[in-house]
Amino acid sequence: ESITIHDTSLELGGDSSISIQGVSRANIYGYQILPQDLFSNQTINTLSKIIDLRGTDQLESEKEQLMGECPLGAIQRWFFEDLGNVEEPFNQSVILSIDKSVTVDIMHEAIETIVAHHDGVRFKFSNESGEWKQEYLSAASCFESIILSDDECISGQISELATLYQQKTDPIEGIVFKSLLIQLPASEQFNRILFVAHHLCIDTVSWRILLDDLETLIEQCMQGEKMSLGGKSKSYRNWVTALEALACTDAI
């Protein structure tokens, strides 16, 4: 409550990662801003004027479910050149406690909405004549659920499931993102939700956005609203294409 419209975001602890989260959150509510807007207009007072000027015009980007090939980013190329054993898991994972009022159907719909909105979790990779490529799949089965009825060694059972699902990512088969809702016995206050994603499609900033989106979708459903993450922002393909163009400029 102590923050005013004239306080400076960076002085309050803002940084580049938080700015990306801010853009994502604002987009859900229909506000069209870019990360650089948050650095050049560091107060709500000045930022709101930019939003007023821009109005509701959609920023130019790929809005539909993406299909077809996407150029590899520099770090992805480095992975295949220097690390490149795609048969071994190279994942990041998150496991969270979740209220039991969040049903299987609610979680399934939320995950499907996230997968439709964040096209990068539908990447499939292939090696053609020694050259690695990635493309967007039309759909991906990312959600599963399981019921644990045995009260004995709950933590051990969860650990075994987490280990099993770490082995399930397969970039060549187009499985780069998996989620598992673990429904626990009545003796446990909360269920668990496990997410596993291959590092080719995720990083620490991505997790912040995905989990923020998940919370938003669940809240919408609990309030009787339709699940929605608003319009899409720039795609990974937009970004890599822009980097390639920049690399060919005289300045670089």
TORRO-818616 format. One line per field, with one value per residue (C-alpha): residue number from 1; chain; x, y, z. Coordinates in Angstrom, 1 decimal. Example, Ala and Ser with C-alpha at 12.3 -4.5 7.8 and 13.67 -1.06 7.14 Angstrom:
resi = c(1 2)
chain = c(A A)
east = c(12.3 13.7)
north = c(-4.5 -1.1)
up = c(7.8 7.1)
//
This chain:
resi = c(1 2 3 4 5 6 7 8 9 10 11 12 13 14 15 16 17 18 19 20 21 22 23 24 25 26 27 28 29 30 31 32 33 34 35 36 37 38 39 40 41 42 43 44 45 46 47 48 49 50 51 52 53 54 55 56 57 58 59 60 61 62 63 64 65 66 67 68 69 70 71 72 73 74 75 76 77 78 79 80 81 82 83 84 85 86 87 88 89 90 91 92 93 94 95 96 97 98 99 100 101 102 103 104 105 106 107 108 109 110 111 112 113 114 115 116 117 118 119 120 121 122 123 124 125 126 127 128 129 130 131 132 133 134 135 136 137 138 139 140 141 142 143 144 145 146 147 148 149 150 151 152 153 154 155 156 157 158 159 160 161 162 163 164 165 166 167 168 169 170 171 172 173 174 175 176 177 178 179 180 181 182 183 184 185 186 187 188 189 190 191 192 193 194 195 196 197 198 199 200 201 202 203 204 205 206 207 208 209 210 211 212 213 214 215 216 217 218 219 220 221 222 223 224 225 226 227 228 229 230 231 232 233 234 235 236 237 238 239 240 241 242 243 244 245 246 247 248 249 250 251 252)
chain = c(A A A A A A A A A A A A A A A A A A A A A A A A A A A A A A A A A A A A A A A A A A A A A A A A A A A A A A A A A A A A A A A A A A A A A A A A A A A A A A A A A A A A A A A A A A A A A A A A A A A A A A A A A A A A A A A A A A A A A A A A A A A A A A A A A A A A A A A A A A A A A A A A A A A A A A A A A A A A A A A A A A A A A A A A A A A A A A A A A A A A A A A A A A A A A A A A A A A A A A A A A A A A A A A A A A A A A A A A A A A A A A A A A A A A A A A A A A A A A A A A A A A A A A A A A A A A)
east = c(0.0 3.0 3.9 2.8 2.5 5.6 8.0 10.7 10.5 14.3 14.7 12.0 14.0 12.9 15.3 15.2 13.7 10.9 10.2 9.5 7.1 5.5 4.9 3.4 1.1 0.0 -0.7 -3.3 -5.2 -4.9 -2.1 0.3 3.8 7.4 10.2 12.1 9.0 9.5 13.1 12.4 9.2 10.0 7.0 3.3 2.6 4.8 4.1 0.4 0.8 2.6 -0.2 -2.8 -1.0 -0.6 -4.2 -5.4 -3.6 -1.9 1.9 3.0 3.7 2.6 -0.8 -2.1 -0.9 2.5 3.4 6.4 10.2 11.7 15.4 17.6 18.8 22.5 22.4 20.4 23.0 25.7 23.9 23.9 27.5 29.1 26.7 24.5 23.5 19.8 19.3 20.2 17.8 18.9 15.9 14.7 11.9 9.6 7.3 4.7 2.0 -1.4 -4.8 -7.0 -9.9 -8.0 -9.4 -7.9 -10.2 -9.2 -5.5 -5.9 -7.6 -5.0 -2.1 -3.7 -4.2 -0.6 0.6 -1.6 -0.3 3.4 4.3 7.9 6.7 5.6 9.1 10.3 13.9 15.4 18.9 18.8 22.2 24.1 22.1 19.8 16.4 13.4 9.7 6.4 4.1 0.3 -0.4 1.4 0.1 1.7 -0.6 -1.1 -2.5 -2.0 -3.6 -1.4 -3.6 -0.8 -0.1 3.3 6.4 4.6 7.8 9.5 6.7 6.7 10.5 10.2 7.6 9.8 12.7 10.5 9.2 12.7 13.3 10.2 11.4 12.5 13.2 13.4 9.9 8.6 8.3 10.0 7.4 5.5 3.2 1.9 -0.8 -0.1 -3.3 -2.4 -4.4 -6.6 -3.8 -2.0 -3.3 -2.2 -1.7 1.5 2.0 5.2 6.6 9.5 10.9 13.9 16.4 16.1 12.8 13.0 15.1 14.6 12.8 10.4 9.4 8.4 6.1 4.6 3.9 2.4 0.2 -0.8 -1.9 -3.9 -5.7 -6.6 -7.9 -10.0 -11.6 -12.3 -14.0 -16.2 -14.4 -13.2 -9.5 -7.5 -4.0 -4.9 -3.1 0.3 3.4 6.4 7.2 10.6 10.6 10.1 13.0 15.5 14.6 15.2 18.6 19.6 18.7 20.6 23.7 23.9 23.8 26.9 26.7 27.4)
north = c(0.0 2.3 2.4 5.5 6.2 8.3 5.7 4.3 0.6 0.0 1.6 -0.8 -3.8 -4.1 -5.7 -7.2 -10.5 -8.8 -6.5 -9.5 -10.8 -7.4 -7.3 -10.8 -9.9 -6.6 -8.4 -10.5 -7.3 -5.9 -3.4 -3.2 -2.5 -3.7 -4.5 -1.3 0.7 -0.2 1.1 4.3 5.0 3.8 5.1 4.2 7.9 7.9 4.4 4.9 7.7 5.4 2.9 5.6 6.7 3.1 2.2 -1.3 -1.7 -5.1 -5.0 -6.8 -10.4 -13.9 -14.3 -17.7 -21.1 -21.3 -24.0 -24.8 -24.3 -21.9 -20.9 -22.2 -19.5 -19.1 -21.1 -23.8 -24.1 -24.3 -27.1 -29.3 -28.4 -28.8 -30.8 -32.4 -35.8 -35.5 -39.0 -37.9 -35.7 -32.1 -30.7 -28.2 -29.2 -27.7 -29.5 -27.5 -28.1 -27.3 -27.1 -30.1 -27.9 -27.6 -30.7 -32.8 -31.1 -27.6 -28.4 -30.2 -27.1 -24.8 -26.8 -27.0 -23.2 -22.6 -25.0 -23.2 -19.8 -20.6 -22.3 -23.1 -26.0 -27.7 -27.7 -30.8 -31.2 -33.2 -33.7 -33.4 -34.2 -33.1 -29.9 -29.6 -28.0 -27.2 -26.9 -26.3 -29.3 -28.7 -30.3 -32.0 -34.2 -32.6 -33.4 -36.6 -37.3 -40.1 -41.1 -42.2 -44.2 -45.7 -43.5 -45.2 -43.1 -40.5 -38.5 -41.6 -42.2 -38.6 -38.8 -41.9 -40.3 -37.2 -39.4 -41.3 -38.2 -36.7 -39.5 -38.8 -35.7 -36.5 -33.5 -35.7 -37.0 -33.5 -34.1 -31.1 -30.3 -32.7 -32.1 -34.5 -33.9 -36.2 -36.7 -37.6 -39.5 -37.7 -37.7 -35.1 -31.5 -30.7 -32.5 -31.9 -30.7 -31.6 -29.8 -31.1 -29.2 -29.7 -26.8 -26.3 -24.7 -23.1 -21.1 -19.6 -16.5 -18.8 -20.6 -17.4 -16.6 -20.1 -20.4 -16.9 -17.8 -21.0 -19.1 -16.6 -19.4 -21.3 -18.1 -17.3 -20.7 -20.6 -17.2 -18.7 -16.9 -18.3 -19.2 -16.7 -15.4 -12.5 -11.8 -13.3 -11.3 -11.7 -15.3 -17.1 -17.1 -13.4 -12.9 -15.2 -13.7 -10.2 -11.3 -12.8 -9.5 -7.5 -9.7 -8.7 -4.9 -2.6 -1.9 -5.5)
up = c(0.0 0.5 -3.2 -5.2 -8.9 -8.6 -7.1 -9.4 -10.3 -10.3 -6.9 -5.7 -6.9 -10.5 -13.0 -16.5 -15.4 -13.5 -16.4 -18.6 -16.0 -15.8 -19.6 -19.4 -16.6 -18.2 -21.4 -19.7 -18.8 -22.3 -21.6 -24.5 -23.2 -24.0 -21.6 -22.6 -21.7 -18.1 -18.2 -20.0 -18.0 -14.5 -12.7 -13.0 -13.7 -16.9 -17.9 -17.9 -20.4 -22.8 -22.4 -23.1 -26.3 -27.5 -26.8 -27.5 -30.8 -30.8 -31.1 -34.2 -33.5 -34.3 -32.6 -33.7 -32.7 -34.3 -36.8 -39.0 -38.5 -36.1 -36.3 -33.4 -31.0 -30.3 -27.0 -28.6 -31.3 -28.6 -26.9 -30.0 -30.8 -27.4 -25.2 -27.8 -26.3 -26.6 -25.3 -21.8 -19.8 -19.6 -17.7 -15.2 -12.9 -10.3 -7.8 -5.9 -3.3 -4.6 -2.9 -3.3 -4.4 -7.8 -9.6 -12.3 -14.9 -13.8 -13.9 -17.3 -18.8 -17.3 -18.7 -22.1 -22.1 -21.2 -23.9 -26.5 -25.4 -25.0 -28.3 -27.2 -25.1 -28.3 -29.9 -31.7 -32.8 -35.7 -37.2 -41.0 -42.7 -39.6 -39.1 -36.1 -36.6 -34.5 -35.4 -33.7 -33.2 -33.7 -30.3 -27.4 -24.6 -21.6 -18.7 -16.7 -13.2 -10.7 -7.4 -4.5 -2.1 0.1 3.1 3.6 2.6 0.6 0.1 -1.3 -3.8 -5.0 -5.4 -7.5 -9.7 -10.1 -11.2 -13.6 -15.3 -15.6 -18.1 -20.1 -22.0 -25.6 -27.8 -30.9 -30.2 -29.5 -25.7 -24.1 -21.4 -19.0 -16.0 -13.5 -10.9 -7.9 -5.9 -2.3 0.4 2.9 5.4 3.3 3.3 -0.3 -3.6 -5.7 -9.2 -11.0 -14.0 -16.1 -19.1 -21.3 -21.1 -24.8 -24.3 -20.8 -18.4 -14.9 -16.2 -18.2 -15.0 -13.3 -16.2 -16.6 -12.8 -12.7 -15.7 -13.9 -10.8 -12.9 -14.8 -11.6 -10.0 -13.1 -12.9 -9.2 -9.7 -12.5 -15.3 -18.6 -18.6 -20.7 -20.8 -23.2 -26.5 -27.2 -26.9 -29.2 -30.1 -29.7 -33.6 -33.7 -31.3 -33.0 -36.4 -35.0 -33.6 -37.0 -38.7 -36.1 -36.5 -40.2 -39.5 -39.9 -36.2 -35.3)
//
